[in-house]
């Protein structure tokens, strides 16, 4: 598969989404910049997500607010509140590529790119 294959790009977007730690959200535009696509494509990938437990698409939000969610916006709010990412209508939002990698490094497990 080549980089232009939508399945490959979608898989990369899902992997990036899985790197967002509990208690944080990331914008569609940051994921778009990281994966070389558009925020609209990120929204499409999130709508296509059939494994909501593994790929936490509820952590993907818009610049203006929460964005959408296949299970409804109230359910998305509830999940984000449980995780500590939504407090008093304020989101803990990752809003730049640099901040994304800082948060992942600070909160996540090391990424071994050589692991098969």
C-alpha positions, 0 to 999 in steps of 0.5 A: 500500500502507498501513502495515498491509500485511504486505508493506510492514512485512516490507520495512521489517523487512528494510531495518532488518535490512540496516542491522545492520553486520557484527560486530553482532546486533540483538534481535527486540524492537528490530526490533519496536519500530522497525517497530511490530510484535511480536517474534513477527512479526519471527521470522515475517519472518525465517523467510520470508526467501528471500534470506539473502545480502541480508537477513542474518537470522542477525544477528537474535537473542533476548534469551536467546540466538541464537534460531532460523535456517532453516539451523540454529543451528550455521550461524548460530553459524558466520556470527556467529563469522566476522563477529566478532559471537560470541566465546566465547559472548558476542554483540555485541548491539544491545539498544535502539532508541537503540543501533541508530541509534548503531551504524548511524550509526557504522558505516554509510553515510548514509541518503538518504531522498530517493533514489528 
